Amino acid sequence: MQRAALFSSGDAQMAAGDLGELLVPYMPTIRVPKSGDRVYKTECAFSYDSPDSEGGLYVCMNTFLGFGREHIERHYRKTGQCVYLHLKRHVIEKVPGASGGALPKRRNTKLFLDLETNGDLNGDDFEYEDEAKLVIFPDHYEISLPNIEELPALVTIACDALLSAKSPYRKQDPDSWEEELQASKHAKTLVQLDNGVRIPPSGWKCSKCDLRENLWLNLTDGSVLCGKWFFDGSGGNGHAMEHYKETGYPLAVKLGTITPDGADVYSFDEEEPVLDPHIAKHLAHFGIDMLQMQVTENGLRDNDIKPRVSEWEVIQEAGVKLKPMYGPGYTGMKNLGNSCYLNAVMQAIFSIPEFQRAYVGNLPRIFDYSPLDPTQDFNTQMAKLGHGLLSGQYSKPPMKSELIEQVMKEEHKPQHNGISPRMFKSFISKGHPEFSSNRQQDAQEFFLHLINLVERNPVGSENPSDVFRFLVEERTQCCQSRKVRYTERVDYIMQLPVAMEAATNKDELIAYELKRREAEAARRPPPELVRAKIPFSACLQAFAEPNNVEDFWSSALQAKSAGVKTSRFASFPEYLVVQIKKFTFGLDWIPKKLDVSIDMPDFLDISHLRARGLQPGEEELPDIAPPIIIPNDPKVDEIRLLYFRRTFLIALDIDESSVMQLAEMGFPLEACRKAVYCTGNLGAEVAFNWIIAHMEEPDFAEPLVIPAFGEVASSGAAAFGAVGLDNQPPEEMVAIIISMGFQRNLAIQALKAANNNLERALEWIFSHPELEEESEPALDMMDMENNANANILAETASGGPRIKDGSGRYELFGFISHMGTSTMSGHYVCHLKKEGRWAIYNDLRVCASERPPKDLGYIYFYHRIPS
């Protein structure tokens, strides 16, 4: 049936007596939503159509998936499902009353669709009206609802259950690590003492100790006290809790989280984070105006900083009238609550042609071959997001003539401006302890998380993430023997250190710091901010310089020695992503940001950083693993064996006390669990060292997967980072067996025979004692195998390289900037250069950029200049 006929205005209306007979053949396909069923009644699975859209939304009465007008036929053809609930929200003009005011006119007694209202409409003149009807395909028969008398009982129950179902994005899983916040029972009746307390905009500290971090304002008496056991993991002395136990005052708000959008509120009585619907009134009691607050974590409002140098003002180009931009490629994204990091990264990703081709270019094929539940398919949701950003369908300029005509006809067609990536975020962050929360996250970590998902979900023959991938050559040199070792690893981001010592305005910085401390001591507003100016060339030089290797063991000296490591590019990627390492840790282990200005170039040439490999005259370090010296103490040997078994052979119980100690330092909870597990429950200090060594890894905060007994082979190989030769055992496993007193070649031979299973390899060694004397022949055989493996790898690389090498000359086309004091707070904005001009993407707002702040970026995107 043609689309025009299917959606013609002359849709058939069934007589009341025929409704029951008409629905009888479809009754087996109509389901009543149960607890745990996801009902998508607000958003199409393939587009951003909703009941607000012109064609409304069709919800399948069997799968409960929603489909817009353009995609309903695909689902009908693929599944054969015929009965859909059509939902439509109308915006109408209220009927004027006798006094000239508007009178409510609403066919339905309630708004049954869980949709956001259009803030651009005047609530006194317009109102919403929701409409629901059953539609039967392929003839598009319509049955208006409610129609209880004529419809079968099952159909009526199914429709009511579907309309009353909660949003699928609400966390209903009882095992979910974070639940949706509920309004506090104390919020409405909270008593506030009229004690004259007024909270200053800065200089806070706990009234019972000297702590200036993790401070909470009691909303009853205005006391400022430190926290300890609260949900954000920050440390403290627990004085806020002690105050509650003494007074019974139940609610407190965290200072440093107050913005016009809300604040973090905790209920001591209810023992959980809560919502306070009256937070603005409660804060005003102590002289805090929420609408004027843009608070950073150190307690300073951005209004306290001079506008002309404020990071927030400069990056968002505030104070300049920016021209809105509409059309393909200029679609904004709604902030779902601290989701600006996702918005900024995805805007940059879909400005890259390879990602556009892979997902939007293949959209029909991806949609046609999507699984029965497309909401849970990565490629479908990537294609949906890409099309939403690039089609221009959701970025249309307002037309005054059309608005006038709509008002004359007493109806309003909402103007689509931007998309809400709720379904995308829900899927892509599923199972991730950080990204699935509503807290602010690190855009760099999300970028690597996204690349990981792209790698695991191939689309067609081309992997779009190939454009970011490059090889890093690491050269490690023993300072005493001067011998070297060359290794290679894959990376996706060039991390550039901030060379603070090269600041060109050191005198100004010293003077500013003295004035700032004086102002803080005197509780005066801080002086005008002075930002460190760092030459880009100094940062590039710092990247190229050798770094000391801690606890370096020289295989040439068979002892610990001083060692240095330098990194070079073994290949240059098509697109170079540069991260400025602005974030570090303060004394309280809270991530802090270096507020610096770096003169990032529009054109970048890093050809001089090309790796050169082993040079003439250089001598390689022997390929010998460091021995582990065991004292002649049976107790120490027993402890070492216990540690070995715990770490590598059995799934041990994780010491939760060590986990909480690390979490209180501000590290992600899953990373803390992983650190404690991987270090064998040897304490928080050992686990902390593991965190510092692994925190740059892309899966740092992903959930811990504990292998079962005897499953070390597969998980161990992945954890230890095998380098591409499938039958070459991971070096760490080899070192473990060597540390037990066996020869290196025997360890390698045993691991190969046991398919890299550590437990079976040890059993194999004990069952083959005669092989300990055959070291040299076995070693020669392994060398031959390694050479053969290298040839196979070279042949594979020549047939279809996954590394796209080329020149090292690049041009800047985008950057992501962060405002705030740490990755745990603040806001992200993206600037992109399109069609020869810069545009700023600030969540839903997309405008032409007048002064792109290239010197304040956090992540920069360069594309290779064709040679």
N, C-alpha and C positions, 0 to 999 in steps of 0.2 A: 504494500500500500504506500502510496506517495505521501511525503511529509505534509504537503498542502492539504490533502484529504484527511490525513490523520488528525491534524490540529485545526480543522476548519471551524468556523464560528457556528456552523449548524450542527453541532454535536448532538447525537441522539439522546433523548431523555426517555427513560423507561417509565411506563405506567406503574403505579404503586403495587398492583396485584401481581405483576410479573417479576418483581424484584427477587423474591425467594426462589422462584423457579430458575431465574437467570443465574443465580449464584451457586446453585446446587453442583454443577460440574466442577467448580473451582474450590469447593469447601475443603478438600484434602490439602490444598496448597496454602490455605490461610492459617497462620499461626498466631497464638497469643504470646507476646513477649514475656519471657521469664526473667527471673533475677540472673544477672550476668550477661544477658543479651545486649549487644550494643545497637541502639536505635539512632540512626542518622537522619533526623528529621529537620536539621538546620543547614545542611551542606551537601552538595553533590559529591559523589566519590571521584568524579573525573574533572570537575570544574569548580568554580567558586559561585555557582548559582545557588540560590537559596529561596525560601518562600517569598523573600522580598523581590526577587527577580521577576521580570515581566512574565515569563512562562511558569513561575512557581517551581515547586519541587515535588517529585513523584517518589513516594516511599514504598518499596516492595513489601507486600503483606506476608512474605515468606522469609526473606533474608533481612528485612528492615534496613536495607541500604537505600540511600537517597540518590536521585538522579535528576539532573536538569533536563530541560526540554530537548537539548541537542543530543543527549546520551541515553534517554530512556529506551529508544528503539534498540540500541546495542544490547542492553540487558535483556530485553524481551526476546530478541533473536537468540541470544546465547543460552538462556535458561528456560525459556518457554513459560516463565511466570506471567500471568495475565492480570492479576488484581493488584492495583496500586492505590495508595492513599495520596491524593493530590492536595498539597497545602499551598495556600496563597495568602499573603498579607497585603491588604489594601491600605492606602493612606488617603483619607477623604477629608474634605472641608466640613467643619461642624456647621450645623444649621443655625442661622441667627435667630435669637429669641426676640420677644416683643421689645425688650429694653435695648436691643442692639447687640447684646452679648451672645456668645455662642452657647448652644445647648448640646448636650451629649446626644449622639445618635449612634447606636451600636447594635447591630443585629445579634451578635453573640454576647452572652452575659459575661464572658471573660476572654482575655487574650490567652489562648492555649498554646501558642508557639513561643518557645524559649529563645526569643530573638532580642537583639539590642535595638533600642529606638534610635531614630535619626535625630541627632542633636541639632541639626540645622533647621528643623521644623519648629514653629511656634506652637507650643502645646495648647494655647488658648484658641487657636484657629483650626488645628488639624487633630485628628485622632486616628488610631489604628483599628483595623477591622480584619480579623482572621477568618479564613474560609477553608473548609475541608470538604472533600467529596471523594467517593470511590470512583475509580476509572478502570474499566475492563478493556483490555487489549484483545485482539487487534482493532476492534471496531470503535474503540474509544467511547463506550457507553459511560455515562456519568450518573452517579447516584449522590445527590446532595445529602449532607449530614448536618444535624442529627436526623435520623429517620428510624427511630427505634421500633415503631410499630410494624413496619414492613420488612425490616432486615432480620435474618436469622440471629438467634441469640449469640452464637459463636462470633459472627462478624461484628456485632455491636460491642462485645467484650474486647475483641482484638483491636478495634478502632480506639476504644477508650483507653486501653492499656498503652497503645502506641502513642497517643496524644499526651498521656500523662507520664510517659517514660522520661527518666532523667537523661541529661546530656551524656554521651559516651565518653566524654573527656573528663568526667568526674571520677575520681579514684574510688572505686567501690571494692577493690580487692582488700580483704581484711589483712592480708600479709604485706600490703603496700607499705613502703618505708615512710611515705609522707602522705597524710590525708589532707583533704580540702579543709581550710580553716572555717570554723563556725563562729557565729556571733556569740560573744560572751553573755552569760545570763546576768552579769553585773553591769553591763554597759548602759542599759536604759535607766537604772535606778542608782547609779553610782553617786555617792555623796562626796562632795569636794569641800574641803575646809577653807573658810574665808580667812586665811592667815596672812594675806598680803605677799605671799611668795611670788616672785617674778623670776623666770629663768633667763639668764643672759644668753646671747647668741654664740658665745664661745667661752673658752677657759674653764670648762666643766672638770670637776674631779669628785671622786667619792667623798661624801661627808664624813665617813668613818676611816678612810685610809687615803693614800695619795694616788691611787690608780686614776688614770685619765682615759682608759679604754674600757669598752664593754660596760658603759654606764646606762643605768635605767632610771627613768623619772617616774616616781610613784604618782599616779593620777589622783590620789585623794589628798595628800598633804604636800606634794611638790618636792619630796626628798629625792636627792640624786645619790644613788648608791650603785656599787659594782655588782655584777652578776657572777654566776658560776655554772649553774647547771642548765642553762637555757639552750634552746634548740639550735642556735647558730654555732655552737661549739667554742665560743670565746671563753677565755679564762677570767678568773676573778677570785675574790675572797668570800663571795656569797653573802655580802651585807644586805643586798636587796631582799633575799629570802629571809634573813634574820629579822629584818624590819617587818616583813609580813607576819611572821610568827608572833612578834611582839604586839602589833597593832591590828592585824586582820584586814589591812587595806589591800584589796585583791588585785588591782590592775596596775601594770607598769608599761611604759613605752620606752623603747631603746633610743637613746639620743644618738643622732647620726643617721637615722633611717627616716626622718620626717621629711616628706615631700608633699607637693600638692595632691599626689595620688594616694597618700595614706602613710602608714608607719607600721613598724613591727610592735605588736602588743602581746604581752604575756599575762596569763591569769594564774596567779599562785594558787588560788582555790581550786580551779579546774585543772591545774597542772599541765597546761598545754598552751601553745600559741593560739590566739583567738583574734577575731575581728571586733573592732569597736566602731559601730555605725555612727557614734556621736563623737568620734575622736577630735574633730575640728573644734567642737564646743569645749571639750575637756582640756584641750591644749590652750585654747584662748583664755581659760581661767587663770593660766600661769603666764599670760602675755605672749604666747607663741601663735603667730598667724601662719597656718599651714600653707595658705595660698602664696605666701612670700618666701616659703622655705625651699631651698635646694641644698640639702645638707650633705656634707661629706663626712667620711668616717672619723676624721680627727676633730669633729665638732665645730668646724668653721662653716658658716653659711657662705655660699658663693656670692651673696649680696654684700658680704663684708669685704670682698676683694674688688679692687678697682675694675670696672667693666672693660677697660681697654686692654687689660692683660689677663682677664679671667679666662681660664681654659675653656669653661663652658660657653662663654660668650664668643670666643674666637672660633672654636671648632664648629659651633652651630651657626656662625655668621650672624649672630644676633645684632640688632641695631641697624641692619641693612635691609632694605626692602627687596626681598628676593622674589623673582617672577616664577610662579608655579609652572611646571612643565607637565604635559599630558601626552598620551599616545604610547605606541609600542616602545618598550624599554624604559618607560618612565612611570611605572606603576609602584605605588608605595605599599608597605606591609604594616599591618596593625601590630602594635606592641601588645602582647598577650600578658604582660606582667614580667618585666625583666627579661624579655626575649629579644631585645635590640641586638644582642650579639649574634643571634641566628639571622635576623633580618639583614644585618650588614654583610655577613659572610655570603648569604645566598644572593644578594644583589651583585656582589663581585663575581661570584661563580658563574651566574647566568649572563654576565657581560662577555664571557669567553666563548668564541665561536665553536670550539670543540664540544663544550657542554651543550650549547644550543643545538648543534647538529645531532648529538647523541640522544637527547631526550625530546626536544621539541620537534626536531626534524623527523624523528622516528615515532612521533606521537600516535598516529593511526595504528601502526603495528603494535606498539606497546599496549595501547588500550584494547585492541582486538584480542590480543593474546594474554591479557591480564588474568589473574586467577579469579575465582568466583567471588572472593572478597578483596576487591582492589584497594581498600583502605589499608590493608596489611601488606602491600607490595611496594618495595622501595622504588623500583623504576616507574611504576604508575604514579606514585606521589611526586617523584622528581619531575616527570613529564607534566603533571598537572600544575606544579608550582612554576615551572619554566614557561608554560603557555600562559599562565595567569600574569606573569611579569612582562612577557614579551609581546603578547597579542594586542595590547592596547584596549582590550575589551573592558577592562576594569580601571581605565584611566582616561576618562572623557571630560573635556572642559564643559563647564555649565553653559547652557544656551538660554539666554534671557527670553527669547521669543517662545521657546518650547515651554519654559516655566509659566509664562503668562497664559499660554493656551491650556496647560494642564489645570491651572487654577480656575479658569473659566469653565472647564468641564467637571469641576468639583472632584478631581482626582489628582494624585501626585505620583509620578513615576520616580522612584528614588534614583539619584545619580550615583552610579557605581564609581567610587574613587578609592582604589586600593583593595587589597585582599587580606583576609585573615588566615594565616597559615596554621590554624589550630590542628587540623588533621595531620598535616605534615610534621609538626613538632611532636604531636602525640606519638606518631609512629617512629620517627627517627630517634627519639629519646627513650623509647621503651626499654626498660631494663637497665638504663644508665642512672646511677644514683644521683648524679649532679644535673645532667641536662633534663631529666624528667621532673626536676623541682621547679619552683617559681623563683629561685634565687638567681642573682646575676652570675654569669659564668665568663670564662676566658675565651675570647673569640679565637685565639690561636689553637686552644685545645679542641674547640668545636670544629674548626677547619680540619684538623687531623682526624677527628672522629668521623666527619663526613667523608673524607678521602678513604678511610678504612671501609666504610659502607659501600662506596663506589667500587672499591676493589673486590668486595665480596659479592657484589650483585652485577655481573657483567651485562652490558646491553649491546647486542650485536658484536661485530668483530673488533670494533674500536673501543678501547678503554679511555674515556676522556681524562682520567687522572694521570695518564702517561705524560701529559704536558707539564706536570709539576715535578715528576720524578727525576732525580739525578743521583749520580754516584759521588761519594766523598772518599777521597784517599787520605788516610791517616798515617802519618809518618811518626813513629816513636823511636827516640834515640836514647841510648844509654850514655850519659854524660861522661862516664869514666872510660869505658871501652870505645866510645864513639861509634859503636855498631848500631844498626838500625833495623826496624821491622816495618813493613808496609802492609796495611790492611785496607779493605774497601767496605763501605756500607751504603745502604740506600737511604736517601732523605728526601723531604719534600719542602723544607723551609730552611732558608739561610738565616741563622740567628746571629744578629749583629750586636756585639757588646757596646755599652755606652761608655765612652772614654771620658769619664768625668774629670780626670786630671788634665785633659786638654782643653778645658773650658776657656774661652777667650775673654770672659768677664769675671775673673776670679775676685778682683777687688770689690766689685759691686756685690757679689754673692756673700763675701765675708761681712760687708757692712749691713746687708739685708738681714743676715742671720742674727747679728747682734741686736738690731732693732726689733726683730721678731721676738727674741727672748725677753727683751725689756718690756715689750708690749704685753706679752703673755704674763709676766710677773706682775705687772701693774693692772692687769685685766682691762687693757685698752684694746681697741680694734687694731689688727695687725697692719704693718706698713704696706705700701704698694709692693706687689709681688715682683721679685726679680728672678727671672728664669735663666738657668744655665744655658749658654750658647755653645754647642759642641760642633766642631767641624766634622762633616761626614767622612772626610779623608782620614781623620783620626780614628773613627770607629772602624773603618775598613782596615786600617793598619793594625788595630787591636785584634781584629779577627784573624789576620795573617800571622801574627806573632806566635811564637811557641808558648805553650802552657805547661806548667809543671805537672807531672804525674805523681799523685800521692801514692805512697807505699809501692813504688816501682821496684819490681824484682827483675834483675838483669840475668837473663839466661847465659850471657857471656861470662859474668862474674860468679854465677851461682850464688848470688847474694843480693840483698836490697841495695839499691843505689839511687842516685838522682837520675831522673828521666824527664824528657820534654816531648811534647806532642804537638805537631802542626797539622792543620787540615787544609786540603786543597780540593778543587773540583776535578774529579776524574771525567765528568761530563757536565755540560751546561744544559739546563732544561729549556723547553720552549717558553715557558712562563716561569719567571723567577719570583718567588714569594720571599720577602725580606721582613723578618720580625725584629723590631728594636727591643732589646732585652731591658725594658724599663722597670720590670717588676723584680723586687728583691724581698728579703725578709727583714722585718724590724727586730728589735730586741725581744719583743713579745711573740715572735714567730707569726705575726700577722703580715700577709703580703702587703708591701708598700710599693708605691710607684715613684720613679725618678721623674720629676717635672722638668723636662729639658726641651730645648729647641735644637733640632738638627737640620742642617741645610741639605735636605735630601735632593739629589739631582734629578732633573727630568730625563737626562740621558746618562746611562751607567755603562761603564766598560770594566769588566772584571777579568779580562783575558789573561792578565798577569797572574791570576790565581789558578791557572790551569795546572793540574798535577803532571809531574814529569816521571814518576816511578823511580826505580832504583837507578842511581847515577853511577857513572864510572868512578871507581875508587871507593865506593861505599861497600861496606861489608855487612851482611845480614846477621842479625842475632840468631843464635842456634834455636831450633824449634824444640825447646825443652820446657816442660811445665815446672813451675816452682814446687819444690818438695814441702811437705808439711812435717815439721819436727814434732815428734811425740815424746814428751818427758817419760822417763822410766818410772811411771807411777800408775799402778793398775786402776786407781780411782779416776785419774785423768783419762786413761784409755777407755774406761767404761762410759764416762761422760761424753767422750768424742763419738763412741759408737752409738750412744743414745741420740746424740745430735744428728748423726748421719741417718739413722733410721727414721727419725722424726721428719727430717727435712726432705728426704728423697724416697722413702719407701712406704710410709703410711700417711693416711689423712688424719692429722692430729687435731685435737680440740684447740681452738684459738683462745689465747689468753685475752679475755675481753677487757681486763683492767689496763693492759698495755695499749690495746686499741683505743680506749677512751683517753688515755694520756696523750696519745698522738693526735686524736681528733680535737682535743682542747687546744692544740697548737694551731688549728685552722686547716689541717689537711683533710682531703675528702675521706669519708668514712670507709669506703671500699678500698681505697689505697692503704689506709691504716691496717685494715684486716689482712690485705695481701702482704704488707710488710712484716707483720707479726708472724704470719704463716711461713713466709719464705725464709725467715731467720730462725725458725724452729723454736719459737716461744722463749727466746733467750733474753727478753726484756725490751723495754721501750727504747733504751739508748741504742741497742744494736739495730732495732727496727727503724729508728730515726735515720741512721746512717744509710740504710737500704733506700729509704724514701728520697734522700738527697741525691743518691746515685741514679735513681730511676724516674724522677719526677718529670723529666723531659720526654719520656716515652709516650707514644700516642694512646696506649691502653692503660696509662697510669691509674686512672680512676675507674676503669671498668670493673664489673663485679668479679670476684675471685671464683675461679673454677678449680675445685680441689679434685685431683685425680684419685681414682680408687686404687687399692693395693695392686701393684703389678702393672699399672698403666702409665708408668713414668716415661715410657719411650716416646709416645706421641706428644704428650704435654711437655716433656722435658726438652724435646727438640725444638718446639716452638718457643719455650721460655728462654732457652739458651741461644737462640738465634742462629740456627744452621745457615751456612752461607751459600747454599745453592747446589752443592754436590750431595745428591740424595743419600748415597751410602757412606758418606763421610761422617763419623760420629761427632756430636757437638764436643767442642774442646773442653767444656766444663766437666762433662761426664768422664772424659779421658783423664782429666786432672784428679777427679775423685778417686778413680781406681789406682792411679799412680801413687796417690797419697797413702794408699793402704799397703804400699811396698812392692807393687808389681811393675814390670817393665812397660814402657809406653807402647811398644809395638804389640805386646800381649793384650793391653787394655783395648787398643783399637780393634784387634782381631776378635776379641770377645764381644765387644759391642756390635760389631758387624754381624757376627754369628747370631746374636740375640736380638737383631733388629732394633738396636739402640735401647733395649730394655735393661735398665741398670741391674735389677735384681737377677734376671736370668743370665746376664753377662758374668756376674760374680759366680753363680752356680756353674757356668760353663768353664770358668778358669779353674775352679776347684776340681772339676771332673776331667781336666786335661792338664795335669801337672807336668807331663813330659814336654809340653810346648814352651815352658819357660826357658829351656836351653836352646831353642831354635829362633833366637831373636833376629839374627842377621838375615837369613833367607826370608823370613816372614816380612821383615822391613822392606827388602828389595821388592817383594811381590806387591806390597801396599803402594810403594812408589810408582810401580807400573800401573796399578789401578788408578791412582790419582792422576797420572798423566793422561790415561784414557778418558777419565771423567772430564778433565779439563778440555780435551779435544771435543767431546760431546757437547759441553757447554758452549764452546766457541762456535760449533756448527749450529746450535740452536739460536745463538745470538745473531749469527749472520743470516739465518732464515727469517727472523722476525724479531728485531730487537725491541725490548720493552723500555730501553733507555734511549731517549731522543736527544742526541748530541748535536751541537752546532756551535756557532760563534758565541762569544761572551759579551756581546754588545746589546743593551736593552734600552727600552723607552718606558717611562712611567705612564700607566693608564688608570690607576686607581689606588686608593689607600683607605684603611679603616682607622679611625681615631677613637681613643677612649678618654672619657672625662670621669674624674674621680680619683680616689686615693689608692685603690687596690682593685684587683680583679673581682673581689667580693661585692663591690658596689659600683655605682656610677652609671654611665650611659655610653653607647657606641653609635657612631655615625659613619656613613660610607660616602666617599667622594669618588666619582667615576668620570672619565673623560670619554664622551660619546659625540660623534659627529663634529669633532674639532673643538668642543666646548666642555667645560667642567659642569657637573651637576652634583648636588648634594642630596643624599638619600637619608632622611631623618625619620625613620619609621614610615608613617603614612604620608608624610610631607616630602614631595620631590620638587626641587626648584633649581633654577639656573644658579650656579655658584658665582659669586662676585669676587671673593677672595679665598680661594681654597687654601687652608692652612697646612701646606705640605710639610712644614717643619715640626708639626705636633702629632704626626701619625704614629700608629702602633704597628700596623701591618701594611706593607706596601706591595703592590702588584706591578710587575714589569713584564713586557712581552719582548721577545727577541726581535731585533732589527734585521730584516733580510739582508744578507751580504751580497 
